[in-house]
C-alpha cells in the first residue's frame, strides 16, 4: 500500500512510503506501525485524519493492499 503524508507529517516522515503487508491492516494498525518507525511524528499522526479514495475513514477501517492512504495532520490557524 502507498501511504502519503502532508504538512508536518511529511516534514517528519517524508512525502510518501510504500508498505507491504501479508495481511490487511486497520487504519489504527497502520498508525501504530508508522509511529513505531517515526516516533517524532507519533503525536501529529495520532491526531491526523485518514483518507482513502477521497473519503475520510475511521481507525477501524480495514485497508486493502491496493489502497492509497493519505494522512492529513491537524491544522492550526488564526
N, C-alpha and C positions, 0 to 999 in steps of 0.2 A: 504494500500500500504506500501511497505517496502522502506525506504529511507536510503541509505548508504552514508557515508562521509569519506573523505580521508584527509591526511595531517593535516594542521592547523584547518580545519573544524572538523575533528574527535577529535582533542585535545579540541576544544571548546564545541562541541555538544555531542560527543560520536560517536562510530563506526557506529551505526545504530539506527533508530527509526521506530516504526510501527505507522501508522496513519490510522484512519478510517474516511471516509468522506461519507456523504449521497449523494454527487454529484461528478461529475468528475471535477477535478481542472486542470487548466493550470499550466505549469511549473512556470510561474510568480506568480500565486496564492499560489503555494506551497512554493516558495521562501519567499513571504511575511509572510506566516503562521510560517515558521521556524524562520525567522528573528525576528518576534514579540516575540517568546518564548526564543530566544537566541540572544539578541541584540549585544552581544560581537562578534558574528560571522557574523553580517549583512554585513559588508564591503566585507569580503572574499566571502561570499555566493553570493553577487550581482555580483561578477566578476568571479564566477565559471562556469564551463561548465556542463550542464545536459546531462546524458547519460541514454537511455532506450534501452534495448535489443541490447547492443553493438553499438548503433548509437547515435551520438550527436544530440540533439534536441533543438529547439529554445524555447523561453519563451511562444510562442503562442500554443505550442503542448499541446493537452489535454491528461491527464494521466488517464488511466483506473485503476479501483480499484485493479486489479490483477498485475499491473506493479510494477517492481522494479526500482527505480530511484536512480542513482548514481550522486553525485556532486563532480566534480574534481576541486580543488582550483587552482588558478593561481600558476605557479611555477616560482621561480626566480633562475637563475643560474649564473654561472660566470666562 
